[in-house]
Amino acid sequence: MAGRLAITDASNPYFIDSRQRTRDLQAEMQKQGIDVYLGSRPRTLTWIADAFIPWRSYLVVPAEGMPTLFAFFLDCARIGSETWLDEDHIIGYYGGEGLLPVPNIARLIRETTGGGRGRIGFEDGISVYTPEGYLTRHEYALLTSELPDAEFVDAHGIIDRLSLIKDKGTINRFREAGRICDVGHEAVREAVGKGGYQKLTETEVGGIAALAMRKAGSVSEWNFAGLNEIATGWRTGLGACTPPTTKKLAAGEPCMFDLHSLFMLAMGDHAHNYLIAPATRRQRWHADNFVALIELLLKSYRAGKTPAGLLAEVMDLAGERGCADHVLPAVEHGIGLWGDEWKVGAETNQALPYWTDPTHCYQENEMVIAAMQYVCPEDEIGFRYENAIVIQNEGCELMSKYPLAIEEIE
């Protein structure tokens, strides 16, 4: 049963070399004089274990050898069926005597370091992304009391740097996740067309998309901001995250359908927009502005560009078209396997640390969500574009192939 779902065949298009990832992490630890790396963020757990780990868990990576995962005991058998880690390196925790996580983590660290003297790298910081998983004050206090002779240093940047460039297996997973999103959009378009929108609410549209994507191979609508994010009418002008409501779709309104799939921990994300007839000239003006801006953005992405540079290009065009006040000041967010949705760039030396680095220079095979929002609350209209992309030296590859347009639905 153990590891039954793990992909170990290197010829499989979705293969990820987790052992090599571990060795790469250990090499960076050696450079920084770190004896043990304690991971607690979903992005770290996912990147090393290659398994879905939603509950509070911890990964102890020694200077040499196999990592050990501490996970909630009810989830251990299921995780064991997915990960490459063997049963000896998956330890369950519970709230009973002798089964608390931190004391057992400390015990393993003492065994690994020969008494608990050494440098322990842990993950500290802050993020706009709610489930970031940094070590809590409570956990830190317990660990330092259990390991009084150890030196604790924030080392989260190691994983951020190592996971920045995506390998072939990861990119292939994202391609499939993008294809699945397209299946969802096709189902939604069929459902809302020919007057079908008159019978639907936002939540029903989200469900139609979810069912179609599940049939196509998605295992979850992964997003923490509301699964599939659906907004219609005045709600499209609110910006930010938009979980669906029971509001009915209506004639003369804009629609924003932001769909999310999950395939082998790779997150599909694509937002598409419509106008429901009859559309006004003002609505069409907004829609044409938005499409022009996205066309420029996607044409501009390539290795060597920066978030700030791309935003400046977009805002120049927005100024020429007279719509700069409606463009929110961002053009992307980071993307990795499940749990690694936020922050572009591995280092941030700016006033707001742990945020996207606006001067980060994109590299070949880096991935982001190309994302832009356009809102005009006074006109009760807004649009969103999101699409996972692989950055290349001379452009970018879109994971979702759904056509870029704002169609008027009859």
Buried (B, 14 or more C-beta within 10 A) or exposed (E): EBBEEBBEEEEEEBBBBBEEBBEBBBEBBEEEEBBBBBBBBBBBBBBBBBBBBBEBBBBBBBBEEBBBBBBBBEBBEBBBBBBBBEEEBBBBBEEEEEEEBBBBBBEBBBEBBEEBEBBBBBBBBEBEBEEBBBBEEEBBEBBBEBBEEBBBEEBBBBBBBBBBEBBEBBBBBBBBBBBBBBBBBBBBBEBBEEEBBEEBBBBBBBBBBBEBBBEBBBBBBBBEBBBBBBBBBBBBBBBEEBBBBEBBBEEEBBBBBBBBBBBBBBBBBBBBBBBBEEBEEEBEBBBEBBBBBBEBBBEBBBBEBBBBBBBEBBBEBBEEBEBBEBBBEBBBBBBBBBBBBBBBBBEBEEEEEBBBBBBBEBEEBBBBBBBBBBBBEEBBBBBBBBBBBBBBEEBBBBBBBBEBEBBBBE
